[in-house]
Amino acid sequence: MRQPATYFHSTSPLADFRGAVRLLVLCLALVGCPALAIAQSFLHAAGPKIVNASNQEVLLNGVNLGGWALQEGYIIKPGWPGINGKQTQGTVKQTLYNAGMTDAAVEAFYQGYRDNFITKPDIDYLAARGFNCVRLPLHYDLFLTPAQRAVRNSVLRGTTTYASYVSTLTDWYNGNQLFADPANMEAFRMIDNTLAWCAANNMYVILDLHAAPGSQGTDVNIADALQPLDLWNRAVYRDITVRLWEAVAARYKNDARVAMYDLINEPNNVPSNPPIHDLFQRLITAVRAQGDNHLLLIEGNGFGNDFNYMEPFTFANAPNLVYNSHRYSNTGYLMDNGVNSTGGGPNSLRFIGNLQNFRTQYSVPIWVGETGENSPGWMHDAATSLNSVGIGWCNWTYKRFDANPNAALLRITPPFIVDGPGGLPQVLENIKFANCVPNPDVVSAIAPNQNGLVNYPGGGSYNGGPAVPVGRTVWLRGANGKYVSGEDGTRTMTCNRADYGAWEAFLVVASGSRVALQSQGKYVSSENGMAPMTCGRSYASANETFDWLGNADGTVSLRGTNGKYVSSGDGTQPMTCTSATVAGTETFNFGLIPAGTVLAGRAAGAATTGFYPNPVAGRLTYQLPAGGRAHRLTVVDTAGRQVFSRTFDNTGPQNTVDLSGLKSGFYVVRLSGPAFDTSFKITKQ
């Protein structure tokens, strides 16, 4: 991540953040949809798309957890000059050492910092905003044991030379002492906690080696570098990087909670691209040798933008590669968010048009691993434009220190770490989620659930299939904007209610790999496609179970055991399960009805007192419900098609209609008036 421009908001912070947090957590609990499938879905590349195990597209829209495992100076204090021009985590530590703190005291502070900076409430908050992943930027020194990390810290203190540290690292590498003690590796503890918190929220995790051994460029801040470019200048650092990823792959190769590995963050100012390519090839080979088939992110030179000599055809073991672009716009590298904009060469992956062209040319997924640090308007446009062309993204960053509103989702109020040891206890309190202050205009600019962004455009989910709200009560709304009604179980089902009440509430019940829908204790039936649907069955057999299928636009469709789809019709006809394909009338929006909601009942339309003859050859005589006078009579066939309709004005209770024009078969007659709505089945001779 490059140093951003200073950015100030005009919107004041939320007045009652804790109350908002409680509300968000409550909303998350209400919208969580446990799926029928138990196992989380591994992600993989299918041509230019990232897909789940059911080959449904997944757009990873997330947030970077910057500043947690690796502190960049600007995150710690805006405008902080650092030491000798370096604003690195190392110079933050040097500042504390220079203030008289001991090694033990500094390490104790950093342990508390890691314990408090990101916790489960932080992840709950992001999930409630609609994000489906986080990117976890990691510092390689957290893969060292505390004793090994102390040697690196001694370079910062000036008690050990850099050359001596490199020699010690080499000895550890040759003696197989690196990454050999997982119980004492802080990075694994942080990863495991993040995976657990995210899994509880149906979110993926991207593991990012943000600060690689030896420094991957001249920007020493993002790498906390002791010496710029030494990843490329010293072979031992490349060997250590390979071994680090071997250890990660061995531990997480079967963990579907991990979406991708970001092998090296932002190589920058490397004199040429072939060395970058060659190290990436070694890393790809090493990960695959562990039996690990996770998606692997490729980052080019120039902060993840220059992919010359990095194209997919240049790599062996190319399947499941994803190309990672980092998109920022600032003075000197201004960039718009037009979906067809291009700039630089074809392998410069910054403008969205270039991203699309590269993706098409090489049939490889693109993901924007970092974007943000700009105005809310720019960040909103970036998020929505990228999603509109099927490219996921991860906003930089989640929280950072600032006395004023900034471009992160949350800000941490002073004191700052580099202000001295006296303020450190308060720092450890202020970094906790409950004490952070939101930047509401930033949140509203990029939160998927506030911008109509669909993380699973293929109708899938974190679990590899459509999100099925088993055990929850839902409403269903047809393409006509009206609600599906069980009609109290006394009449054929309709999709013509302007609002939902007790008749329009359906409990979703698991039935093997399928679902049944229950309203007021009775089950919805497809009637095997032989008659309009009803909701009056006291038990669920084959005809009362459905496949719950996700559609690309976020709606769902229901498929009966007859292989046909449920249709809402146009709202004036009873619902059927006879459609061979999915079109508008076979799609339904759904929403969860919170437990304990009191739903209004409806006045049950009284049944007719009688009708005859049945079967009918010509004229049908029927009795209206009590009080009935003006009414409409509609007849539909078994396919749900309206075949007869007539309006009657101010009639008596008993009426006659000529149905001699109907063909032989089964029909449903519906009578509707201002105070009633009822139906019955007839046979036409």
HUHUBEL-V693770 format. One record per backbone hydrogen bond with DSSP energy under -1.0 kcal/mol. CO is the residue of the C=O (numbers start at 0). NH is the residue of the N-H. E is the energy in kcal/mol with one decimal. If there is no record, write none. Layout:
co=CO nh=NH e=E
co=CO nh=NH e=E
This chain:
co=15 nh=19 e=-1.9
co=16 nh=20 e=-2.7
co=17 nh=21 e=-2.4
co=18 nh=22 e=-2.2
co=19 nh=23 e=-2.7
co=20 nh=24 e=-2.7
co=21 nh=25 e=-2.3
co=22 nh=26 e=-2.8
co=23 nh=27 e=-2.5
co=24 nh=28 e=-2.2
co=25 nh=29 e=-1.8
co=26 nh=30 e=-1.9
co=27 nh=31 e=-1.2
co=33 nh=469 e=-1.1
co=43 nh=50 e=-2.9
co=45 nh=48 e=-1.6
co=48 nh=45 e=-2.9
co=49 nh=57 e=-2.8
co=50 nh=43 e=-2.3
co=51 nh=54 e=-2.2
co=55 nh=51 e=-2.1
co=56 nh=457 e=-1.2
co=59 nh=392 e=-1.2
co=60 nh=131 e=-2.1
co=61 nh=394 e=-2.7
co=62 nh=134 e=-1.7
co=63 nh=397 e=-1.6
co=64 nh=67 e=-1.1
co=69 nh=66 e=-1.0
co=71 nh=74 e=-1.2
co=71 nh=75 e=-1.3
co=72 nh=76 e=-2.2
co=74 nh=400 e=-2.3
co=76 nh=79 e=-2.0
co=82 nh=85 e=-1.8
co=85 nh=82 e=-2.1
co=86 nh=72 e=-2.5
co=87 nh=91 e=-1.8
co=88 nh=92 e=-2.4
co=89 nh=93 e=-2.3
co=90 nh=94 e=-2.1
co=91 nh=95 e=-1.6
co=92 nh=96 e=-2.7
co=93 nh=97 e=-3.1
co=95 nh=100 e=-2.1
co=96 nh=99 e=-2.1
co=101 nh=105 e=-2.4
co=102 nh=106 e=-2.6
co=103 nh=107 e=-2.3
co=104 nh=108 e=-2.2
co=105 nh=109 e=-2.5
co=106 nh=110 e=-2.1
co=107 nh=111 e=-2.1
co=108 nh=112 e=-2.6
co=109 nh=113 e=-2.5
co=110 nh=114 e=-2.0
co=111 nh=115 e=-1.6
co=112 nh=116 e=-2.5
co=118 nh=121 e=-1.1
co=118 nh=122 e=-1.3
co=119 nh=123 e=-2.9
co=120 nh=124 e=-2.1
co=121 nh=125 e=-1.9
co=122 nh=126 e=-2.5
co=123 nh=127 e=-2.2
co=124 nh=128 e=-1.0
co=125 nh=130 e=-1.8
co=126 nh=129 e=-1.7
co=128 nh=448 e=-2.1
co=131 nh=203 e=-2.7
co=132 nh=62 e=-1.1
co=133 nh=205 e=-2.6
co=134 nh=64 e=-2.5
co=135 nh=207 e=-2.2
co=137 nh=210 e=-2.2
co=138 nh=141 e=-2.1
co=139 nh=142 e=-1.9
co=141 nh=186 e=-2.9
co=144 nh=148 e=-3.0
co=145 nh=149 e=-1.8
co=147 nh=151 e=-1.3
co=148 nh=152 e=-2.4
co=149 nh=153 e=-1.6
co=151 nh=155 e=-1.1
co=152 nh=156 e=-2.0
co=153 nh=158 e=-2.0
co=153 nh=159 e=-1.3
co=160 nh=164 e=-1.9
co=161 nh=165 e=-2.4
co=162 nh=166 e=-2.1
co=163 nh=167 e=-2.4
co=164 nh=168 e=-2.8
co=165 nh=169 e=-2.2
co=166 nh=170 e=-2.0
co=167 nh=171 e=-2.6
co=168 nh=172 e=-2.7
co=169 nh=173 e=-2.8
co=170 nh=174 e=-2.0
co=171 nh=176 e=-3.1
co=172 nh=175 e=-1.7
co=180 nh=183 e=-2.2
co=181 nh=184 e=-1.8
co=184 nh=188 e=-1.3
co=185 nh=189 e=-2.3
co=186 nh=190 e=-2.6
co=187 nh=191 e=-2.8
co=188 nh=192 e=-2.2
co=189 nh=193 e=-2.4
co=190 nh=194 e=-2.8
co=191 nh=195 e=-2.1
co=192 nh=196 e=-2.6
co=193 nh=197 e=-2.7
co=194 nh=198 e=-2.6
co=195 nh=199 e=-1.8
co=197 nh=200 e=-1.5
co=197 nh=202 e=-2.2
co=198 nh=201 e=-1.5
co=203 nh=133 e=-1.7
co=204 nh=258 e=-2.7
co=205 nh=135 e=-3.2
co=206 nh=261 e=-3.7
co=207 nh=137 e=-2.9
co=207 nh=209 e=-1.8
co=208 nh=264 e=-2.1
co=210 nh=139 e=-1.9
co=211 nh=214 e=-1.8
co=213 nh=229 e=-1.3
co=214 nh=230 e=-1.9
co=215 nh=267 e=-1.4
co=216 nh=228 e=-1.8
co=217 nh=219 e=-1.5
co=219 nh=224 e=-1.9
co=226 nh=229 e=-1.2
co=228 nh=231 e=-1.4
co=228 nh=232 e=-1.3
co=229 nh=233 e=-2.1
co=234 nh=238 e=-2.4
co=235 nh=239 e=-2.6
co=236 nh=240 e=-2.3
co=237 nh=241 e=-2.1
co=238 nh=242 e=-2.2
co=239 nh=243 e=-2.6
co=240 nh=244 e=-2.1
co=241 nh=245 e=-1.9
co=242 nh=246 e=-2.1
co=243 nh=247 e=-2.2
co=244 nh=248 e=-2.8
co=245 nh=249 e=-2.3
co=246 nh=250 e=-1.4
co=247 nh=251 e=-2.4
co=248 nh=252 e=-1.6
co=251 nh=254 e=-2.2
co=254 nh=257 e=-1.2
co=256 nh=204 e=-1.8
co=259 nh=206 e=-2.1
co=260 nh=296 e=-3.0
co=261 nh=208 e=-2.4
co=266 nh=302 e=-2.1
co=272 nh=276 e=-2.4
co=273 nh=277 e=-2.7
co=274 nh=278 e=-2.0
co=275 nh=279 e=-2.5
co=276 nh=280 e=-2.5
co=277 nh=281 e=-2.0
co=278 nh=282 e=-2.5
co=279 nh=283 e=-2.9
co=280 nh=284 e=-2.4
co=281 nh=285 e=-2.4
co=282 nh=286 e=-2.6
co=283 nh=287 e=-2.4
co=284 nh=288 e=-1.9
co=286 nh=289 e=-1.2
co=286 nh=291 e=-1.4
co=287 nh=290 e=-1.9
co=294 nh=260 e=-2.2
co=295 nh=321 e=-2.6
co=297 nh=323 e=-2.7
co=299 nh=303 e=-1.7
co=300 nh=304 e=-2.0
co=300 nh=305 e=-3.2
co=304 nh=348 e=-2.6
co=305 nh=300 e=-1.6
co=306 nh=309 e=-1.8
co=310 nh=313 e=-2.0
co=311 nh=314 e=-1.8
co=319 nh=295 e=-2.5
co=321 nh=297 e=-2.7
co=322 nh=366 e=-2.8
co=329 nh=332 e=-2.6
co=337 nh=340 e=-1.3
co=340 nh=352 e=-2.1
co=344 nh=347 e=-1.8
co=346 nh=306 e=-2.6
co=347 nh=349 e=-1.4
co=350 nh=354 e=-2.1
co=351 nh=355 e=-2.4
co=352 nh=356 e=-2.4
co=353 nh=357 e=-2.7
co=354 nh=358 e=-2.4
co=355 nh=359 e=-2.4
co=356 nh=360 e=-2.8
co=357 nh=361 e=-2.3
co=358 nh=362 e=-1.2
co=358 nh=363 e=-1.0
co=364 nh=322 e=-2.6
co=366 nh=324 e=-1.9
co=366 nh=368 e=-1.0
co=367 nh=393 e=-1.6
co=369 nh=326 e=-2.5
co=370 nh=395 e=-2.9
co=374 nh=378 e=-2.5
co=375 nh=379 e=-2.6
co=376 nh=380 e=-2.3
co=377 nh=381 e=-2.5
co=378 nh=382 e=-2.4
co=379 nh=383 e=-2.6
co=380 nh=384 e=-2.4
co=381 nh=385 e=-2.3
co=382 nh=386 e=-2.1
co=383 nh=387 e=-1.8
co=385 nh=388 e=-1.0
co=385 nh=390 e=-2.5
co=386 nh=389 e=-1.8
co=391 nh=367 e=-2.2
co=392 nh=61 e=-2.6
co=394 nh=63 e=-3.4
co=396 nh=408 e=-1.0
co=397 nh=409 e=-2.5
co=399 nh=411 e=-2.0
co=408 nh=438 e=-2.9
co=409 nh=399 e=-1.2
co=410 nh=436 e=-2.7
co=411 nh=401 e=-2.6
co=415 nh=418 e=-1.6
co=416 nh=419 e=-1.4
co=419 nh=422 e=-1.2
co=420 nh=423 e=-1.4
co=422 nh=426 e=-2.0
co=423 nh=427 e=-2.2
co=425 nh=429 e=-2.9
co=426 nh=430 e=-2.0
co=428 nh=431 e=-1.3
co=431 nh=434 e=-1.5
co=432 nh=435 e=-1.4
co=436 nh=410 e=-3.1
co=438 nh=441 e=-1.0
co=438 nh=442 e=-2.1
co=439 nh=443 e=-2.6
co=440 nh=444 e=-1.1
co=441 nh=445 e=-1.5
co=442 nh=446 e=-2.4
co=446 nh=449 e=-1.9
co=447 nh=450 e=-1.2
co=447 nh=452 e=-1.7
co=454 nh=58 e=-3.6
co=455 nh=458 e=-2.1
co=460 nh=463 e=-1.8
co=461 nh=40 e=-2.5
co=467 nh=469 e=-2.4
co=468 nh=471 e=-2.0
co=471 nh=507 e=-2.4
co=472 nh=592 e=-3.4
co=473 nh=505 e=-2.7
co=474 nh=590 e=-1.5
co=475 nh=483 e=-2.7
co=476 nh=588 e=-2.5
co=477 nh=480 e=-2.0
co=481 nh=477 e=-2.7
co=482 nh=496 e=-1.6
co=484 nh=493 e=-1.2
co=485 nh=488 e=-2.0
co=486 nh=489 e=-1.9
co=492 nh=574 e=-2.6
co=493 nh=484 e=-2.9
co=496 nh=482 e=-2.9
co=500 nh=503 e=-1.0
co=501 nh=504 e=-1.1
co=502 nh=485 e=-2.6
co=505 nh=473 e=-3.0
co=506 nh=517 e=-2.2
co=507 nh=470 e=-3.2
co=508 nh=515 e=-2.7
co=510 nh=513 e=-1.9
co=513 nh=510 e=-3.1
co=514 nh=545 e=-2.8
co=515 nh=508 e=-2.9
co=516 nh=523 e=-2.8
co=517 nh=506 e=-3.3
co=518 nh=521 e=-1.9
co=521 nh=518 e=-3.1
co=522 nh=536 e=-1.7
co=525 nh=528 e=-2.1
co=526 nh=529 e=-2.6
co=532 nh=492 e=-2.8
co=533 nh=524 e=-2.9
co=536 nh=522 e=-3.0
co=540 nh=543 e=-1.6
co=541 nh=544 e=-1.6
co=542 nh=525 e=-2.9
co=545 nh=514 e=-2.6
co=546 nh=558 e=-1.8
co=548 nh=556 e=-2.5
co=550 nh=553 e=-2.0
co=554 nh=550 e=-2.7
co=555 nh=587 e=-2.4
co=556 nh=548 e=-2.8
co=557 nh=565 e=-2.7
co=558 nh=546 e=-2.6
co=559 nh=562 e=-1.9
co=563 nh=559 e=-2.8
co=564 nh=578 e=-1.8
co=566 nh=575 e=-1.2
co=567 nh=570 e=-1.2
co=574 nh=532 e=-3.2
co=575 nh=566 e=-2.7
co=578 nh=564 e=-3.1
co=582 nh=585 e=-1.2
co=583 nh=586 e=-1.5
co=584 nh=567 e=-2.6
co=587 nh=555 e=-2.7
co=588 nh=476 e=-2.7
co=590 nh=474 e=-2.0
co=593 nh=596 e=-1.9
co=599 nh=501 e=-2.7
co=609 nh=622 e=-2.2
co=611 nh=620 e=-3.1
co=615 nh=684 e=-2.3
co=617 nh=658 e=-3.0
co=619 nh=656 e=-2.4
co=620 nh=611 e=-2.5
co=621 nh=654 e=-2.7
co=624 nh=627 e=-2.3
co=630 nh=647 e=-3.3
co=631 nh=671 e=-2.1
co=632 nh=645 e=-2.3
co=633 nh=669 e=-3.1
co=634 nh=642 e=-2.8
co=634 nh=643 e=-1.4
co=635 nh=667 e=-2.1
co=636 nh=639 e=-2.0
co=640 nh=636 e=-2.3
co=643 nh=634 e=-3.0
co=645 nh=632 e=-3.0
co=647 nh=630 e=-2.3
co=652 nh=623 e=-3.7
co=654 nh=621 e=-2.6
co=656 nh=619 e=-3.1
co=658 nh=661 e=-1.8
co=664 nh=683 e=-3.3
co=666 nh=681 e=-2.4
co=667 nh=635 e=-2.1
co=668 nh=679 e=-2.2
co=669 nh=633 e=-2.4
co=670 nh=677 e=-2.9
co=671 nh=631 e=-2.4
co=675 nh=672 e=-2.9
co=677 nh=670 e=-3.3
co=679 nh=668 e=-3.3
co=681 nh=666 e=-2.4
co=682 nh=615 e=-2.6
co=683 nh=664 e=-1.9
